[in-house]
Amino acid sequence: WWAAEEDWDPDATHNILTQFISYTPAPPAATPPSSLLLSFQFYTFEPRTTPRALLQPADLSASRTAPAGAAPPAGIGQIRVEVSSLRVGGALAREPSLGELWVEVALPSGISAPAPPSKRVRKAAGGGGRLPLGYVHTFSLSGREPALAAALRSNRESDAAVRFSVKAAHGRGERLVGEAEFSFHALKRDGADAAGVEVPLHGALGDVGSLGVSVYALAAVRAAEAGASEVR
């Protein structure tokens, strides 16, 4: 792990971001640990302990695309979406009334049933920073491949995209603060699933940060297009 240096909102310049990347026991343990936490202390300040993080076997690197030849996390008839983190920035970081945030993920209409929202997270005291989400959802197409094929034939890439909505608790209701999307056409151009992609968030407040996402849908996209070709 290391401390990563990023561009921060001016109101969040006192935040320190530590990214935990991987863990390798030395010497190798017969039964590797299933979770990990970090404890640290800066100077004379009160010691802090992070939430416990679940450890998973390494399969995909946090790169733009999944490694060639790797088994896809989502097969034919499935679309898997992961949201690892939410980076709070811009006007959202400076808005004190919007403290509790969550993410909702949706596919184009008619392709799959709605997904549950992510867990709710709270902004740091300084407003900005990166919040871990650990959200994972696998959409089942369940015979709706023709709807996916139709979306892919559209002249607008946004018609065949995963849509991400960041919402905040506001009064007794909720408020949409930012949106982002990732097009399935990007997977076709790259010839691989996307892992660890940073997508910018925009909304009524302007630039409000970004999401760290992974989209595993190439097998489903290719199968849908192949099926549509056979029908024609």
Contacts in CASP RR format, 6 or more apart in sequence:
PFRMAT RR
TARGET T0000
AUTHOR 0000-0000-0000
METHOD contacts of the structure
MODEL  1
WWAAEEDWDPDATHNILTQFISYTPAPPAATPPSSLLLSFQFYTFEPRTT
PRALLQPADLSASRTAPAGAAPPAGIGQIRVEVSSLRVGGALAREPSLGE
LWVEVALPSGISAPAPPSKRVRKAAGGGGRLPLGYVHTFSLSGREPALAA
ALRSNRESDAAVRFSVKAAHGRGERLVGEAEFSFHALKRDGADAAGVEVP
LHGALGDVGSLGVSVYALAAVRAAEAGASEVR
1 18 0 8 1.000
1 19 0 8 1.000
1 20 0 8 1.000
1 21 0 8 1.000
1 38 0 8 1.000
2 18 0 8 1.000
2 19 0 8 1.000
2 21 0 8 1.000
3 16 0 8 1.000
3 17 0 8 1.000
3 18 0 8 1.000
3 19 0 8 1.000
4 17 0 8 1.000
4 18 0 8 1.000
4 19 0 8 1.000
6 17 0 8 1.000
6 87 0 8 1.000
8 15 0 8 1.000
8 128 0 8 1.000
8 129 0 8 1.000
9 89 0 8 1.000
9 90 0 8 1.000
9 93 0 8 1.000
9 94 0 8 1.000
9 127 0 8 1.000
9 128 0 8 1.000
9 129 0 8 1.000
11 93 0 8 1.000
11 94 0 8 1.000
11 126 0 8 1.000
11 127 0 8 1.000
11 128 0 8 1.000
12 89 0 8 1.000
12 93 0 8 1.000
12 124 0 8 1.000
12 126 0 8 1.000
12 127 0 8 1.000
12 128 0 8 1.000
12 129 0 8 1.000
14 126 0 8 1.000
15 124 0 8 1.000
15 126 0 8 1.000
15 128 0 8 1.000
15 129 0 8 1.000
16 42 0 8 1.000
17 129 0 8 1.000
17 130 0 8 1.000
18 38 0 8 1.000
18 40 0 8 1.000
20 36 0 8 1.000
20 38 0 8 1.000
20 53 0 8 1.000
21 62 0 8 1.000
22 58 0 8 1.000
23 33 0 8 1.000
23 36 0 8 1.000
23 55 0 8 1.000
25 32 0 8 1.000
25 33 0 8 1.000
32 55 0 8 1.000
33 55 0 8 1.000
34 54 0 8 1.000
34 55 0 8 1.000
35 52 0 8 1.000
35 53 0 8 1.000
35 54 0 8 1.000
35 55 0 8 1.000
36 52 0 8 1.000
36 53 0 8 1.000
36 55 0 8 1.000
37 49 0 8 1.000
37 50 0 8 1.000
37 51 0 8 1.000
37 52 0 8 1.000
37 53 0 8 1.000
38 49 0 8 1.000
38 50 0 8 1.000
39 47 0 8 1.000
39 48 0 8 1.000
39 49 0 8 1.000
39 50 0 8 1.000
40 47 0 8 1.000
40 48 0 8 1.000
41 47 0 8 1.000
41 48 0 8 1.000
51 132 0 8 1.000
53 132 0 8 1.000
59 70 0 8 1.000
59 71 0 8 1.000
59 73 0 8 1.000
60 66 0 8 1.000
60 67 0 8 1.000
60 70 0 8 1.000
60 73 0 8 1.000
60 195 0 8 1.000
60 214 0 8 1.000
61 67 0 8 1.000
61 195 0 8 1.000
62 195 0 8 1.000
62 196 0 8 1.000
63 195 0 8 1.000
63 196 0 8 1.000
64 190 0 8 1.000
64 194 0 8 1.000
64 195 0 8 1.000
64 196 0 8 1.000
64 197 0 8 1.000
65 190 0 8 1.000
65 191 0 8 1.000
65 192 0 8 1.000
65 193 0 8 1.000
65 194 0 8 1.000
65 195 0 8 1.000
66 72 0 8 1.000
66 192 0 8 1.000
66 193 0 8 1.000
66 194 0 8 1.000
66 195 0 8 1.000
66 216 0 8 1.000
68 192 0 8 1.000
72 193 0 8 1.000
72 216 0 8 1.000
72 218 0 8 1.000
72 219 0 8 1.000
73 80 0 8 1.000
73 193 0 8 1.000
73 216 0 8 1.000
74 80 0 8 1.000
74 138 0 8 1.000
74 193 0 8 1.000
74 216 0 8 1.000
74 217 0 8 1.000
74 219 0 8 1.000
74 220 0 8 1.000
75 216 0 8 1.000
75 219 0 8 1.000
75 220 0 8 1.000
76 219 0 8 1.000
76 220 0 8 1.000
76 223 0 8 1.000
77 140 0 8 1.000
77 141 0 8 1.000
77 142 0 8 1.000
77 143 0 8 1.000
77 145 0 8 1.000
77 219 0 8 1.000
77 220 0 8 1.000
77 223 0 8 1.000
78 138 0 8 1.000
78 139 0 8 1.000
78 140 0 8 1.000
78 141 0 8 1.000
78 219 0 8 1.000
78 220 0 8 1.000
79 107 0 8 1.000
79 111 0 8 1.000
79 112 0 8 1.000
79 138 0 8 1.000
79 139 0 8 1.000
79 141 0 8 1.000
79 162 0 8 1.000
79 215 0 8 1.000
79 216 0 8 1.000
79 217 0 8 1.000
79 220 0 8 1.000
80 136 0 8 1.000
80 137 0 8 1.000
80 138 0 8 1.000
80 139 0 8 1.000
80 214 0 8 1.000
80 215 0 8 1.000
80 216 0 8 1.000
80 217 0 8 1.000
81 105 0 8 1.000
81 115 0 8 1.000
81 135 0 8 1.000
81 136 0 8 1.000
81 137 0 8 1.000
81 138 0 8 1.000
81 139 0 8 1.000
81 162 0 8 1.000
81 213 0 8 1.000
81 214 0 8 1.000
81 215 0 8 1.000
81 216 0 8 1.000
82 134 0 8 1.000
82 135 0 8 1.000
82 136 0 8 1.000
82 213 0 8 1.000
82 214 0 8 1.000
82 215 0 8 1.000
82 216 0 8 1.000
83 103 0 8 1.000
83 105 0 8 1.000
83 118 0 8 1.000
83 133 0 8 1.000
83 134 0 8 1.000
83 135 0 8 1.000
83 164 0 8 1.000
83 211 0 8 1.000
83 212 0 8 1.000
83 213 0 8 1.000
84 132 0 8 1.000
84 133 0 8 1.000
84 134 0 8 1.000
84 135 0 8 1.000
84 196 0 8 1.000
84 212 0 8 1.000
84 213 0 8 1.000
84 214 0 8 1.000
85 130 0 8 1.000
85 131 0 8 1.000
85 132 0 8 1.000
85 133 0 8 1.000
85 134 0 8 1.000
85 211 0 8 1.000
85 212 0 8 1.000
86 101 0 8 1.000
86 103 0 8 1.000
86 121 0 8 1.000
86 130 0 8 1.000
86 131 0 8 1.000
86 133 0 8 1.000
86 166 0 8 1.000
86 209 0 8 1.000
86 210 0 8 1.000
86 211 0 8 1.000
86 212 0 8 1.000
87 128 0 8 1.000
87 129 0 8 1.000
87 130 0 8 1.000
87 131 0 8 1.000
87 198 0 8 1.000
87 209 0 8 1.000
87 210 0 8 1.000
87 211 0 8 1.000
87 212 0 8 1.000
88 101 0 8 1.000
88 123 0 8 1.000
88 124 0 8 1.000
88 127 0 8 1.000
88 128 0 8 1.000
88 129 0 8 1.000
88 130 0 8 1.000
88 131 0 8 1.000
88 208 0 8 1.000
88 209 0 8 1.000
89 127 0 8 1.000
89 128 0 8 1.000
89 129 0 8 1.000
89 207 0 8 1.000
89 208 0 8 1.000
89 209 0 8 1.000
90 128 0 8 1.000
90 205 0 8 1.000
90 206 0 8 1.000
90 207 0 8 1.000
90 208 0 8 1.000
90 209 0 8 1.000
91 205 0 8 1.000
91 206 0 8 1.000
91 207 0 8 1.000
91 208 0 8 1.000
92 98 0 8 1.000
92 128 0 8 1.000
92 177 0 8 1.000
92 178 0 8 1.000
92 205 0 8 1.000
92 208 0 8 1.000
92 209 0 8 1.000
93 123 0 8 1.000
93 126 0 8 1.000
93 127 0 8 1.000
93 128 0 8 1.000
93 129 0 8 1.000
93 208 0 8 1.000
94 127 0 8 1.000
95 205 0 8 1.000
97 170 0 8 1.000
98 123 0 8 1.000
98 168 0 8 1.000
98 169 0 8 1.000
98 170 0 8 1.000
98 175 0 8 1.000
98 177 0 8 1.000
99 122 0 8 1.000
99 123 0 8 1.000
99 168 0 8 1.000
99 169 0 8 1.000
100 120 0 8 1.000
100 121 0 8 1.000
100 122 0 8 1.000
100 168 0 8 1.000
100 169 0 8 1.000
101 120 0 8 1.000
101 121 0 8 1.000
101 122 0 8 1.000
101 123 0 8 1.000
101 131 0 8 1.000
101 166 0 8 1.000
101 167 0 8 1.000
101 168 0 8 1.000
101 177 0 8 1.000
102 117 0 8 1.000
102 118 0 8 1.000
102 119 0 8 1.000
102 120 0 8 1.000
102 121 0 8 1.000
102 166 0 8 1.000
102 167 0 8 1.000
103 117 0 8 1.000
103 118 0 8 1.000
103 133 0 8 1.000
103 135 0 8 1.000
103 164 0 8 1.000
103 165 0 8 1.000
103 166 0 8 1.000
103 167 0 8 1.000
103 211 0 8 1.000
104 115 0 8 1.000
104 117 0 8 1.000
104 118 0 8 1.000
104 164 0 8 1.000
104 165 0 8 1.000
104 167 0 8 1.000
105 115 0 8 1.000
105 118 0 8 1.000
105 135 0 8 1.000
105 137 0 8 1.000
105 162 0 8 1.000
105 163 0 8 1.000
105 164 0 8 1.000
105 165 0 8 1.000
106 114 0 8 1.000
106 115 0 8 1.000
106 162 0 8 1.000
106 163 0 8 1.000
106 165 0 8 1.000
107 139 0 8 1.000
107 162 0 8 1.000
107 163 0 8 1.000
108 147 0 8 1.000
108 148 0 8 1.000
108 151 0 8 1.000
108 159 0 8 1.000
108 160 0 8 1.000
108 161 0 8 1.000
108 163 0 8 1.000
110 144 0 8 1.000
110 147 0 8 1.000
111 139 0 8 1.000
111 141 0 8 1.000
111 144 0 8 1.000
111 147 0 8 1.000
111 148 0 8 1.000
111 151 0 8 1.000
112 139 0 8 1.000
112 140 0 8 1.000
112 141 0 8 1.000
112 142 0 8 1.000
112 144 0 8 1.000
113 139 0 8 1.000
113 140 0 8 1.000
115 137 0 8 1.000
115 139 0 8 1.000
116 137 0 8 1.000
117 167 0 8 1.000
118 133 0 8 1.000
118 134 0 8 1.000
118 135 0 8 1.000
119 133 0 8 1.000
119 134 0 8 1.000
119 135 0 8 1.000
120 169 0 8 1.000
121 131 0 8 1.000
121 132 0 8 1.000
121 133 0 8 1.000
122 131 0 8 1.000
123 129 0 8 1.000
123 131 0 8 1.000
124 131 0 8 1.000
141 148 0 8 1.000
141 220 0 8 1.000
141 224 0 8 1.000
145 220 0 8 1.000
145 223 0 8 1.000
145 224 0 8 1.000
145 227 0 8 1.000
145 228 0 8 1.000
146 224 0 8 1.000
146 228 0 8 1.000
146 231 0 8 1.000
148 160 0 8 1.000
148 184 0 8 1.000
148 220 0 8 1.000
148 221 0 8 1.000
148 224 0 8 1.000
149 224 0 8 1.000
149 225 0 8 1.000
149 227 0 8 1.000
149 228 0 8 1.000
150 228 0 8 1.000
151 159 0 8 1.000
151 160 0 8 1.000
151 184 0 8 1.000
152 160 0 8 1.000
152 184 0 8 1.000
152 185 0 8 1.000
152 221 0 8 1.000
152 224 0 8 1.000
152 225 0 8 1.000
153 228 0 8 1.000
154 160 0 8 1.000
157 183 0 8 1.000
157 185 0 8 1.000
158 181 0 8 1.000
158 183 0 8 1.000
160 183 0 8 1.000
160 184 0 8 1.000
160 185 0 8 1.000
161 181 0 8 1.000
161 182 0 8 1.000
161 183 0 8 1.000
161 184 0 8 1.000
162 181 0 8 1.000
162 182 0 8 1.000
162 184 0 8 1.000
162 213 0 8 1.000
162 215 0 8 1.000
162 217 0 8 1.000
163 179 0 8 1.000
163 180 0 8 1.000
163 181 0 8 1.000
164 179 0 8 1.000
164 180 0 8 1.000
164 181 0 8 1.000
164 182 0 8 1.000
164 199 0 8 1.000
164 201 0 8 1.000
164 211 0 8 1.000
164 213 0 8 1.000
165 176 0 8 1.000
165 178 0 8 1.000
165 179 0 8 1.000
166 176 0 8 1.000
166 177 0 8 1.000
166 178 0 8 1.000
166 179 0 8 1.000
166 201 0 8 1.000
166 208 0 8 1.000
166 211 0 8 1.000
167 174 0 8 1.000
167 175 0 8 1.000
167 176 0 8 1.000
167 177 0 8 1.000
168 174 0 8 1.000
168 175 0 8 1.000
168 177 0 8 1.000
169 175 0 8 1.000
176 203 0 8 1.000
176 204 0 8 1.000
177 203 0 8 1.000
177 204 0 8 1.000
177 205 0 8 1.000
177 208 0 8 1.000
178 201 0 8 1.000
178 202 0 8 1.000
178 203 0 8 1.000
178 204 0 8 1.000
178 205 0 8 1.000
178 208 0 8 1.000
179 201 0 8 1.000
179 202 0 8 1.000
179 203 0 8 1.000
180 199 0 8 1.000
180 200 0 8 1.000
180 201 0 8 1.000
180 202 0 8 1.000
180 210 0 8 1.000
180 211 0 8 1.000
181 199 0 8 1.000
182 194 0 8 1.000
182 197 0 8 1.000
182 199 0 8 1.000
182 213 0 8 1.000
182 215 0 8 1.000
184 215 0 8 1.000
184 217 0 8 1.000
184 221 0 8 1.000
186 194 0 8 1.000
187 193 0 8 1.000
187 194 0 8 1.000
187 215 0 8 1.000
187 217 0 8 1.000
187 218 0 8 1.000
187 221 0 8 1.000
188 218 0 8 1.000
188 221 0 8 1.000
191 218 0 8 1.000
192 218 0 8 1.000
193 214 0 8 1.000
193 215 0 8 1.000
193 216 0 8 1.000
193 217 0 8 1.000
193 218 0 8 1.000
194 213 0 8 1.000
194 214 0 8 1.000
194 215 0 8 1.000
194 216 0 8 1.000
195 214 0 8 1.000
195 216 0 8 1.000
196 212 0 8 1.000
196 213 0 8 1.000
196 214 0 8 1.000
197 212 0 8 1.000
197 213 0 8 1.000
197 214 0 8 1.000
197 215 0 8 1.000
198 210 0 8 1.000
198 211 0 8 1.000
198 212 0 8 1.000
198 213 0 8 1.000
199 210 0 8 1.000
199 211 0 8 1.000
199 212 0 8 1.000
199 213 0 8 1.000
200 207 0 8 1.000
200 209 0 8 1.000
200 210 0 8 1.000
201 207 0 8 1.000
201 208 0 8 1.000
201 209 0 8 1.000
201 210 0 8 1.000
201 211 0 8 1.000
202 208 0 8 1.000
END
